[in-house]
């Protein structure tokens, strides 16, 4: 399988994604943060739009559904919660599959940021579109879920093959790196943070990342290894994760 991925910045710090199954020419967008920007990208590429794949219901992820469907007739897939704010044709959840031509996405449950947050994993191309569940060196806030649910979702992402590319929805990495350095002093993190700061100074993107990179340096995936440093040795992994998440919520750096 060959999936072409077009990435572009939208809004203040979001990324838009258009994906094209090269075997059939079918095109999907991952979330709809800005309908006009997505339409402009489609026009630039000379593509139409067949599917919309929502990860969760927040306006910067599903807010453009109606406008894009009206313009292109795209069929919309996503978790049932999307209907809070936007049209949805096919509700999907963990274990379901969505086909874009010859490309097959498996739906993953990564709830916690919102209760029904999902990711789309294309195993053949070793990519996953993860919305706001995990970021480069970070993860989403728990607006609706609890630590057990969120840790479960992150653990499912961490269980993907290390080479899997993770396409998250925001460029939060410099801030995430500053926080990570406040709770973790691993040499791998220090080296990666330096490279990230330099990249951002040059205006370069830090997305996508990989499962392997995040397992090695992301303090949320590394939470169990940080338990002793945080004074939480022996505590269940979701509780240690929660401590890291609360620390990030209160971080001012």
Secondary structure, DSSP 8 states (H G I E B T S, - for coil): --EEEEEEEETTTEEEEEEEETTT--EEEE--S-HHHHHHHHHHHT----EEE-S--SHHHHTTHHHHHHHH--EEEE-GGGGGTS--SEE--TT-EEEETTEEEEEEE-TTSSTT-EEEEETTTTEEEEETSEETTEE---SS--HHHHHHHHHHHHTS-TT-EEEESB--HHHHHHHHHHH---HHHHHHHHHHHHHHHTT-----EEHHHHHHH-TTTTGGGGTTTTT-TTS-HHHHHHHHHHHHHT---
